[in-house]
C-alpha cells in the first residue's frame, strides 16, 4: 500500500487504538492510562515476552511486528482506528505505507540541535513523511523525558552525581534545559488521540511538549541533588572539549554511568521552548520540575523501603 492508495478519514474515529512500542517506557505508560479509561488497545511489540503481563492480559490483541520489516506491519495494524507510534519517528514512512489510519507519534526536540545526528535526522525524516502524506496526524516533540520507570535521563544522572565529589559541567552548566515529566508525555499523547477521535484534526500537526519553564543545567543538577537527597556538591566549569575527551576515559571505569561525547556537546546548547501550543491545543499544563522530581525521588525512596 502506498500513500496514494490511502483514503484519509475525515469523520470522528472510534475503535481500537494500536500502540507501537507498547513494551517501552512511554508505550507502557500510555497503554495503562488508556486501558484505565476503557479504551480498546492493540499492542504491537517486537517480542511478546517484553510486554508487561497486566497490559498483555487487558489488551484486545497483542501482535508481533518488526518496524524494519515492512511486510509484517499491515497485519499488525489491521483494524486499528488510530495508530500511535511510541518508537522512533524514523519508522513513520513504513508505518504510513502499511495503514490508512490517522497517526499520533512521538518525535523529539533533538530535531532542533545544531549538531545533527542519526536520531535527529530520523525525526526530521518522519516529520517530512507525515507532512507529505497529509492525513490527520499529530507528531509530538518531547524534550528530555524523566520520571518513567527505569528511565535513563534523570535517574542515570542521579547515579552519576552520587559518585562524584565535584560536578564538572561544560561551560559551567549555563545552557538551558526544559525536561518534561513522563506523566505529561502520556497526557499529551492521550489528548492528541482524543483530538483525532473527535474529528478535530484535518491534516498533519507538529507540537513541542516540554516542562513549563527552562532552567540552567547547573540549577537542574542542584535540584536533582536536593530531591535525590545526595547533599551538596561543588560545581566546576570545564571546557566542553575537555569533558568530551574525559568521557572516553570514563567508559573504562566500571560502575560509573556512561556519558557519550555527543551528550556533553548537546549540554552546550539551549533547550528553551514555548509550551503555549501544548497548553492551548492539547489542554495540558505541564508539571513544574520541582514537583516532578519530588514525585520521582519520593517514589523511589518508598520503593527502597519496601520489605
N, C-alpha and C positions, 0 to 999 in steps of 0.2 A: 504494500500500500504506500502511495506517495502522498505528499501534502495536497496535490491537485485532485486526488481522489476523495478527499475528506469533505463531508458536509458538516459545517460547524453549527452546533445547536445555538439557537437564539432565545429559547424559552427557558424558564427556570428548570433546573435539573433535579431529579430525585433518583434514588437508587444507591447502590453501594459505592463507597469511596475506596479506590485502590491505592495503597500506600507502598511505594517502593522504598526499600531500606527499613522495613518495619522492625528489624532486629538491632538497628543502630540507636544511638542516644536520642537524637531528635525524632526518629521514626517511632521508637517505642513510647516515648512520652506522648506523641501525638495519638498513637493507637489507643492508649489508656484513656486519654481525655475524650476522644470521640466515642469510644465504647461506653464510657460512663454517661454520655449524652444520648445513648440509644442509636447511634449511627452504625449502619452495617459496614463492615470492613472486609476488604480483600487484602491480605498481607502478601507482599511479594518479597522474597528473600533469596539469597544465593544458596543457603543451606538451612533446612528446617530446624536442624539441631541448635541453631543460634538464636531462634526465636523464643522469648520468654514463655513458659508454659501457660501463664494466665492469659496472655494475648492469644496464643495459638488456640486455646480452648474457646475463646469468646468470638473469634473471627468467623465470618461466613465461610471463608475459604483461605487456605494458605497455599500459595503457588511458588514453585521454584523457577527462577529465571536468572540469566546472566546478561547484564546490560551490554556486555561486549560481544554477545552472540545474538544478533537481531532476530534470528529465526525462532528464538524462544519467547519473544516478547508479546506478539499478538495474542497468543493463547493465555498468557499470564494476565493481560489486561481485559480479557473478554468479559463483557457485562458491566464494566465499570462506568458509572455516571461521571465521575471525576477521577483523574489520575494525579496523585501527589508524589512528587519526586523529592525525597529527602537525601538521596545520594548526590554525587557530584553533578553539577549542571552541564558538564561536558557531554553527558549522555542524552541530553534533550533531543538532538536531531534523531537519534534512533527511536526514542520514545514517541516523538511526533509521527514518525513514519509507521508506527505499529498500532496506533489508536486514533479514533476520531474524537475522543473525549476532551473536554476542557482540561487545562493543566494548571496545577499550583506547584511551584518548585522553590527550592532554596538555592540561592546563588551565594555571593559573598562580596563584601566591600573590598576584598582583595583586587577586584577589577579596577580599583582606583589607584593602585600602587604605582609609584614612579619606577619600580623595578619589576617589570612583568616576569612572571614565571608560568610554569605549566598550569598551575592552579588558577591563576588569574586569567590566563588566555582561554582556559576551558570554560570559565564562567562567561566571558565575553562571547565565545562561540555559541554557547547555549542561549544566551540572550538574543543574539542575532538570529538564531534559528526560530525562536518564538516570534520575533517581530516579522520575519519573512513569512511565517506560516499564517499569522493573522487571526487565529482562533482565540476565543476568550481564554485568557491566561493571566496569572499573576506570579511574577518572579520576585521573591523576597530576598534582599541582600543583607544578611546579618553582619554585624561587627563581631568581635571576639565573643564567643558564647561561653558562659560559665554557669555552673550550678547543676549540670546534669550528673547523674550517677556515673562516676568513673571518667568525667571529662578531664582532658589533659592541658587545660589552659591555666586557670587559677589554681587548681589543686596541684598541678605539676610545679607551678611557681612556688606554692607554699612549701612543697617538699625541698625545693632548691634553697629557699630562704632559710629553712631550718638548719641547713648545713653550712651556711656562710656566715662568718663572723662580721664581715663587712659586705655591703651590696654595691658592686661596681655596675654603673649604668652608663650607656653611651650618651654622650652629651649631657650628662647629669640627670638624665631622665626627664627632660623638659618637654619632649614631644607629647602630644595629647592622645589619649585613648578613650574609648567610649563603649565599654563592654555591655553586653545585653544578657539578662538573666534567661536561662532556658525556659522558664515558665512564660516569659513574654514571647519568645520564639514560638512556642506552642500556641499561645493565644492569637498571635498574628496569623499563623497558618490556618487555624480554625476560622478566624474572621474572613480570610481570603476564600476558603471553601464556602462559607455561608453567602458571601457576595456572589459567587458564581451560581450557587444553588438558587438564589433569588432572581437571577437574570440581570443583575446589576453590572455585569462585566460584558462588554461587547467586543473587546479586542485585547491585544497584549498590554499589560501594565507592569511596571517595574518600580518597586518601592524599597528604599533603605529602611532597615529596622535596627534600632540601637538603644542604648541606655539614654536616660533623659538629658544628661549633660556630660561633656567631655572633661576629663581631669588630666593633669600632668602624670606621666608614668610614675614619677617618683612618689606622687601622692597616692596613686593606685597601690604601689608596693607597700607604702606605710599602712594603708588601710588593710591590706592582706595580712601584714604582720600583726596588726591590732586584733582583727577579728579571728585570726587563727591562734591567738594567744601565744605568739612567738617572742614577744618582747621587742625592745628597740634594737635597731642595727644602724650603724653609721652608713650613709650613702656617699660613695665617692664617684667623681666624674672621670671617665676614661674615654679616649677616642674610640669611635666605632671600629676602626680598622684593627686596633689592639685587641678588643674583645672578640672580634671575629677570628683573629689568629689564635687566641686562647681557647676558643671553642673547639678547635681541632685537637688541642691537648686534653681538654676535659672529657672528650669522648673515650679516652682510655682509662678514666677513673671510674671504677665500679661503684654502684650505689649512688652515683650522682646523676640527677636527671639531666638529660641531654638537651642542649640548645644549639640549633644549627646556625651557621653564619648568616643565612638568609633571614632568620628570625631576628637576629640582632640588628641587621641593616634596616628592617622594617620598623624597629623601635625609634629610628631617627626621623620618621615622617609622621605628621599629624593625622589622626583619625578623628575628625570633628564633623558631625553630620546633623542635618536638620531633621528632627523627628516629627515635624508638622504633618507631612503626608501619612506617616504611620498612625498618628493620633486621629487625623480627620478622616482618612479613607478607611482605615481598619478599626477605628474606635478603641485603640489600645494605648493607654497611658503607661509608659514604661516604669518599671520598679527602680527606685533610686539605688545606686550602687551600694551604699551603706546597708540598706535593708536587705539587698540580695546576698551580700557577704555574711551578714548576721544570720540569715536563714541557712546558708550553705554550711558555715562552720559550726553553727549551733546544732544542725542535724548531724554533722559528722561527729561532734563530741558526744551526742546522745547515742549514736551507733557504737562508739568505742566503749561506752559504759554498759552496754547490754551484756548480760552474763553469757 
